[in-house]
């Protein structure tokens, strides 16, 4: 890997006579942190969680609004990288951005930043947030000062852009926009949204974008089509019920509570037989009831609405890059396992075993109804499982990038057997699973 391109920076259009940007011009803290509270709690939490020295935190923008999204830039000396990390959905404003799902064309953006986006589109809310991110980066010129030109502080470091959820989508689009100036950049997406990019751009970025999805996570499966499909299946399922609703509820509760369920109910054949007692077969003609007539009317109305909005919303959108799906393949049932499940309404993943598999961008086209469909999206849970995968490949995830951590890593590397030691093995995995 070579150093970033030195003949062009983020501010090619900026005149050399412009006044140099100074971190001290920032309105709060020491000029590096924007929007933190008076106790600097956000900065302290970030440094503690990431294992960084204060000097490694170069810049952080913590304000959140309809057009601003929190992000930070840190230097990771252990991996010789400048990392730009973008926060995911957390505030009400972020939720509003999430629902701006209508696709917006990217051809003009591609012409501006040197990538082919003819006939391509993306989530309009993500596009607006990413445009703001780029303007903020241009204003402060931090990436140029760190990586570009003969006076760069870290000319041999690589740019890494990471994000979770909404931030993951922004990180991909920002990577497209910065790729011309930083050809060696890599992007890591944690739980990216499903209805994000058209097929061509979602798949052509596989050489520099890697996405991670945990088991039943709903967000990488979310799109207008998948939500409509789930709605239709649920409405159709209600119409297929042939027993009193109280009996259905009794079966649901008895199957959910470990103290009331039997091992036989975990068998697929038993589940199929139980469903046959409760439901009419799929595709069968439903009894002529008031609900069945209302259901047919709903189908007609939805069909008319789809025709009326034909165009943008009919453009299929996909999650980006090369996708690593952490699939639940087993469960260690230890003492108190059932109790923990009851106390957490079955959302815990304690004892769960996951296997990492590569999947295609259109494999997550249906929403999986699961007790963990929301909790599998939480960044702490996803990162914990990713660290488990990394540990299996010999990467010591307990080490951060602080001075003391780097000393420990150096000691372990020199004492490890085999070519490259721990650091060599970790870098090999970084190039394959975490490119």
Secondary structure, DSSP 4 states (H G I P E B T S, - for coil): --PPPSS--TTTTS-TTSPPP-GGGSSSTTSSEES--TT-HHHHHHHHHHT--GGGEEEEE---SSS---EEEEEETTTTEEEEEE--S-SHHHHHHHT--SEEE-HHHHHHHT---TT-EEEHHHHHHHHHHHHHHHHHTHHHHHHSSTT-TTTT-EEEEEEETHHHHHHHHHHHHHTTT-TT-EEEEES--SSSB-HHHHHHTTTTEEEEEETT-SGGG--HHHHHHHHHHHHHHHHHB-S-HHHHHHHHHHHH-TTT--GGGGSHHHHHHHHHHHBPPTTPPPPS-HHHHHHHHHHHHHHHHHHHTTTGGGS--B--SEEEEEEEEEE---TTHHHHHHHTTT---TTEEEEEEEE-TTS--S----TTTTGGG-HHHHHHHHHHHHHHTT--TT--SSHHHHHHHHHHHHH--STTHHHHHHHHHHHHT--
